[in-house]
């Protein structure tokens, strides 16, 4: 597996990252530790988490994933130096007042305090990549299609957020910074202000990217390419839609998160049109002698737009399946067939 440098940072990571948001909810601690051990054994030492995890988000599991990872790191002497740890500070509430109350807006103080909490739970002195989980400002995200300026309200400026990150970098508590669920405007502003004021430059943006959500290609890909910001592609399997597990039954009768959690079925991944289009991609995979998972992951693994693809698993077998897909090659003909489907259906899970 190839390794990549994230943006202009000094972080060198594998092209596959292990996402951990199921740890502490769908995945118990002992199983999580086995998955983490297997990931390291297979060369994937890049781990992504967040202060708000596990998912679905709730007060009693907030911070659980970081805690599980922290105990894993602490129980394996010498391991920390081999692992690239990425985590995220949550943005304004989005219905999660247990994090910083309903008024949280990514102020400098909030970011500094959140980082201390993550450092404590992760049992580490430094976070390799510290990301803003979603913007403080009003921006269409998480399935919203349109910007509505009437929803603007006071929040910490991008400059203030960068100043907080500068404090953390200078103190040696953070090595590099990133964004998540951002727009082309947001990425441009973070880079512009960093360069103007000598503040830390974002290395990455973590956004959804999959066969049923290629919205990154609607301008953000050019932004990232020209500004040297790496894409960390999350949900490459579209919450399981692109594994084929829901093809016959729909979003019921399975063990995947869309079947288990009603709240997730109300999100973009649970849209009927998203499943309908996913079924067509899954059928295309089978027509070409591939599993749906192989097609979906190879699409991200081979894509020039993607620095590292974040895979989320609940079992060791799923981990191995996702990592084995690294060796799958998609022919030009198959890629053209994928593009024809996208032209017809666009991005149903955007």
Legacy VTK file of the C-alpha trace (Angstrom):
# vtk DataFile Version 3.0
C-alpha trace
ASCII
DATASET POLYDATA
POINTS 350 float
0.000 0.000 0.000
1.270 3.438 -0.880
1.859 6.189 1.671
1.046 9.852 1.138
2.037 13.149 2.709
-0.951 15.098 3.970
-0.942 18.520 2.381
2.051 20.643 3.331
2.382 18.911 6.698
5.074 16.480 7.782
2.504 13.707 8.286
3.064 10.649 6.115
0.202 8.145 6.267
-1.075 5.065 4.439
-3.677 5.610 1.732
-6.216 3.831 3.944
-7.273 5.190 7.341
-9.209 3.275 9.991
-12.335 5.125 11.085
-13.469 4.306 14.602
-16.844 5.943 15.204
-18.526 2.580 15.913
-16.189 1.858 18.845
-18.162 2.207 22.040
-21.570 1.639 20.434
-21.726 -1.154 17.836
-18.257 -2.378 18.779
-17.292 -3.185 22.371
-13.854 -2.357 23.725
-12.329 -5.833 23.476
-13.429 -6.164 19.834
-12.222 -2.652 19.073
-8.773 -3.503 20.421
-8.620 -6.615 18.253
-9.574 -4.584 15.189
-6.943 -1.969 16.034
-4.287 -4.669 16.481
-5.197 -6.201 13.127
-5.097 -2.802 11.446
-1.548 -2.202 12.678
-0.553 -5.726 11.683
-1.706 -5.004 8.120
0.083 -1.675 7.900
-2.772 0.756 8.533
-1.487 2.917 11.374
-3.603 5.989 10.566
-6.595 6.232 12.932
-9.438 8.749 12.835
-11.784 9.537 15.711
-13.620 12.516 17.268
-14.566 13.890 20.645
-18.296 13.317 19.945
-17.915 9.613 19.041
-19.372 6.951 19.386
-22.123 7.266 16.768
-25.103 7.611 16.897
-24.184 10.501 19.163
-25.597 10.526 22.684
-24.502 11.906 26.025
-23.564 8.570 27.582
-21.158 7.584 24.779
-19.656 11.000 24.034
-15.873 10.559 24.230
-16.132 6.768 24.474
-14.252 6.095 21.236
-11.279 8.266 22.191
-11.221 6.563 25.598
-11.147 3.105 24.011
-8.298 4.120 21.702
-6.433 5.715 24.600
-6.580 2.544 26.678
-5.440 0.531 23.668
-2.426 2.789 23.110
-1.548 2.806 26.823
-1.684 -0.983 27.059
0.834 -1.496 24.265
4.205 0.059 25.192
6.015 1.727 22.316
2.992 1.715 20.049
2.186 5.431 20.174
5.235 6.359 18.109
4.008 4.077 15.309
0.466 5.467 15.128
-0.859 8.607 13.436
-3.783 9.799 15.565
-6.409 12.095 14.102
-9.347 13.452 16.054
-11.860 16.284 15.777
-13.334 19.118 17.793
-17.113 19.343 17.412
-18.693 22.437 15.944
-21.877 24.129 17.190
-24.368 21.862 18.925
-26.475 20.242 16.160
-28.673 18.822 18.902
-25.808 17.685 21.143
-25.881 20.101 24.116
-23.931 17.623 26.232
-20.728 18.605 24.411
-20.512 22.353 25.084
-24.107 23.430 25.504
-26.412 24.842 22.873
-24.320 27.970 22.340
-20.988 26.389 21.448
-19.424 28.118 18.451
-15.794 27.005 18.210
-14.364 29.916 20.143
-10.669 29.919 20.944
-11.358 28.827 24.529
-13.672 26.021 23.382
-11.100 24.628 20.972
-8.311 24.737 23.550
-10.456 23.015 26.186
-11.729 20.418 23.722
-8.179 19.536 22.747
-7.216 19.007 26.378
-10.137 16.622 26.760
-9.124 14.637 23.687
-5.492 14.465 24.806
-6.618 13.135 28.175
-8.950 10.492 26.733
-6.434 9.409 24.094
-3.697 9.231 26.757
-1.242 11.031 24.531
0.778 14.234 24.662
0.179 15.171 21.042
-2.573 14.807 18.433
-1.090 14.286 14.988
-4.022 15.740 13.037
-6.588 17.923 14.810
-9.658 18.652 12.699
-12.685 20.925 12.970
-15.544 18.446 12.685
-17.970 20.838 11.001
-17.981 24.590 10.402
-18.935 27.086 13.081
-20.636 29.261 10.489
-23.887 28.531 8.677
-23.086 26.231 5.755
-25.021 23.489 3.935
-23.729 20.160 5.224
-24.870 16.693 6.285
-27.365 16.377 3.462
-28.427 20.017 3.126
-28.213 21.152 -0.483
-28.648 24.913 -0.385
-26.966 27.804 1.389
-29.494 29.982 3.220
-28.017 33.310 4.422
-31.045 33.924 6.653
-29.686 31.206 8.967
-26.464 33.089 9.682
-25.746 33.771 13.344
-22.815 34.887 15.449
-19.967 32.408 15.807
-16.211 32.355 16.131
-14.463 33.644 13.033
-12.174 31.475 10.960
-9.323 33.730 12.104
-10.128 33.021 15.764
-10.272 29.280 15.110
-6.865 29.402 13.418
-5.431 31.392 16.320
-6.562 28.634 18.677
-4.920 26.029 16.473
-1.733 28.116 16.456
-1.618 27.997 20.255
-1.934 24.201 20.181
0.699 23.753 17.483
3.145 26.081 19.240
2.625 24.186 22.502
3.435 20.889 20.775
-0.036 19.481 21.461
-1.024 19.305 17.779
1.193 18.522 14.802
-1.110 19.439 11.904
-4.655 20.715 11.455
-7.557 19.825 9.191
-11.184 20.534 8.374
-14.230 18.338 7.902
-17.597 18.735 6.180
-16.278 21.926 4.608
-17.121 23.829 1.450
-14.781 25.272 -1.194
-15.258 28.721 0.350
-14.303 27.430 3.802
-11.153 25.694 2.613
-10.092 28.793 0.673
-10.656 31.088 3.663
-8.749 28.872 6.090
-5.791 28.760 3.706
-5.952 32.466 2.822
-6.060 33.630 6.425
-3.348 31.197 7.497
-1.042 32.542 4.815
-1.942 36.171 5.511
-1.356 35.976 9.280
1.285 33.273 9.563
-1.062 30.774 11.198
-1.173 26.974 10.767
-2.200 25.898 7.276
-4.839 23.188 6.939
-3.409 19.928 5.637
-6.644 18.052 4.987
-10.391 18.209 4.567
-12.435 15.187 5.618
-15.593 15.050 3.500
-17.933 12.328 2.206
-16.900 10.716 -1.061
-18.428 7.631 -2.616
-20.183 6.379 -5.717
-23.483 7.827 -4.442
-21.976 11.098 -3.223
-19.369 12.626 -5.500
-20.251 16.192 -4.512
-16.560 16.762 -3.740
-16.105 16.918 -7.516
-18.380 19.955 -7.755
-15.553 22.428 -7.204
-13.937 21.287 -3.975
-11.629 18.933 -5.859
-10.112 21.858 -7.759
-9.810 23.850 -4.540
-7.944 21.046 -2.790
-5.706 20.339 -5.774
-4.641 23.939 -6.300
-4.213 24.704 -2.589
-2.439 21.464 -1.701
-5.076 20.174 0.731
-5.537 16.408 0.967
-8.978 14.789 0.906
-9.737 12.236 3.602
-12.712 10.475 2.035
-15.261 9.287 4.559
-18.213 6.911 4.089
-16.812 5.318 0.906
-19.345 2.506 1.382
-22.200 4.956 2.032
-23.091 3.503 5.440
-23.267 0.028 3.912
-25.426 0.856 0.877
-22.479 0.014 -1.387
-21.772 -3.373 0.204
-24.921 -4.909 -1.240
-26.232 -5.919 2.189
-29.434 -3.927 1.705
-30.065 -4.826 -1.936
-32.690 -7.502 -1.243
-34.215 -6.496 2.090
-34.020 -2.718 2.009
-32.986 -0.922 5.180
-34.382 -3.604 7.486
-33.514 -7.112 8.582
-29.756 -6.599 8.665
-27.095 -5.776 11.267
-25.785 -2.655 9.556
-26.176 0.721 11.209
-28.913 1.849 8.805
-30.967 -1.158 9.855
-30.230 -0.834 13.570
-30.609 2.903 14.103
-33.750 4.698 12.972
-32.031 8.069 13.425
-29.507 7.143 10.737
-32.211 6.108 8.289
-33.432 9.698 8.447
-30.088 10.947 7.140
-28.929 11.235 3.521
-27.805 7.603 3.425
-31.346 6.480 4.230
-32.980 8.191 1.259
-34.895 5.727 -0.968
-33.187 7.131 -4.065
-29.757 6.558 -2.494
-30.518 2.856 -2.022
-32.012 2.602 -5.510
-28.891 4.014 -7.136
-26.584 2.000 -4.869
-28.298 -1.151 -6.130
-27.325 -0.175 -9.685
-23.673 0.299 -8.741
-23.740 -3.004 -6.858
-25.185 -4.759 -9.902
-22.488 -3.161 -12.067
-19.828 -4.584 -9.746
-21.236 -8.097 -10.023
-21.448 -7.820 -13.807
-17.697 -7.211 -13.824
-16.820 -10.031 -11.439
-16.356 -7.829 -8.383
-18.149 -7.555 -5.069
-19.964 -4.271 -4.437
-17.465 -3.504 -1.675
-14.524 -4.007 -4.024
-15.992 -1.654 -6.616
-16.874 1.079 -4.136
-13.543 1.040 -2.338
-11.396 0.681 -5.453
-13.180 3.743 -6.855
-11.834 5.751 -3.906
-8.489 3.985 -3.554
-7.539 4.681 -7.184
-8.873 8.219 -7.360
-6.364 11.044 -7.730
-8.606 13.263 -5.603
-8.242 11.111 -2.490
-5.242 11.276 -0.176
-6.521 8.594 2.218
-9.812 6.686 2.369
-11.432 6.248 5.776
-12.940 2.790 6.257
-15.294 2.015 9.120
-15.725 -1.584 10.268
-17.367 -3.522 13.080
-15.481 -6.814 12.688
-12.001 -7.999 11.851
-13.385 -9.804 8.807
-14.789 -6.541 7.467
-11.423 -4.895 8.015
-9.635 -7.579 6.018
-12.206 -7.336 3.230
-11.725 -3.590 2.966
-7.948 -3.814 2.994
-7.898 -6.640 0.454
-9.792 -4.385 -1.965
-6.623 -2.294 -2.280
-5.384 -4.716 -4.943
-8.485 -4.348 -7.142
-8.018 -2.438 -10.390
-10.906 -0.801 -12.209
-10.594 -0.822 -15.991
-11.177 2.320 -18.061
-14.336 0.680 -19.379
-15.681 0.095 -15.886
-14.816 3.643 -14.815
-16.702 4.920 -17.877
-19.723 2.827 -16.881
-19.545 4.337 -13.382
-19.511 7.833 -14.871
-22.546 7.017 -17.033
-24.500 6.035 -13.934
-23.435 9.202 -12.178
-24.528 11.284 -15.152
-27.983 9.731 -14.935
-28.440 9.886 -11.165
-25.930 12.453 -9.858
-25.408 12.345 -6.086
-28.460 10.933 -4.269
-26.665 10.781 -0.914
-25.252 14.316 -1.067
LINES 1 351
350 0 1 2 3 4 5 6 7 8 9 10 11 12 13 14 15 16 17 18 19 20 21 22 23 24 25 26 27 28 29 30 31 32 33 34 35 36 37 38 39 40 41 42 43 44 45 46 47 48 49 50 51 52 53 54 55 56 57 58 59 60 61 62 63 64 65 66 67 68 69 70 71 72 73 74 75 76 77 78 79 80 81 82 83 84 85 86 87 88 89 90 91 92 93 94 95 96 97 98 99 100 101 102 103 104 105 106 107 108 109 110 111 112 113 114 115 116 117 118 119 120 121 122 123 124 125 126 127 128 129 130 131 132 133 134 135 136 137 138 139 140 141 142 143 144 145 146 147 148 149 150 151 152 153 154 155 156 157 158 159 160 161 162 163 164 165 166 167 168 169 170 171 172 173 174 175 176 177 178 179 180 181 182 183 184 185 186 187 188 189 190 191 192 193 194 195 196 197 198 199 200 201 202 203 204 205 206 207 208 209 210 211 212 213 214 215 216 217 218 219 220 221 222 223 224 225 226 227 228 229 230 231 232 233 234 235 236 237 238 239 240 241 242 243 244 245 246 247 248 249 250 251 252 253 254 255 256 257 258 259 260 261 262 263 264 265 266 267 268 269 270 271 272 273 274 275 276 277 278 279 280 281 282 283 284 285 286 287 288 289 290 291 292 293 294 295 296 297 298 299 300 301 302 303 304 305 306 307 308 309 310 311 312 313 314 315 316 317 318 319 320 321 322 323 324 325 326 327 328 329 330 331 332 333 334 335 336 337 338 339 340 341 342 343 344 345 346 347 348 349
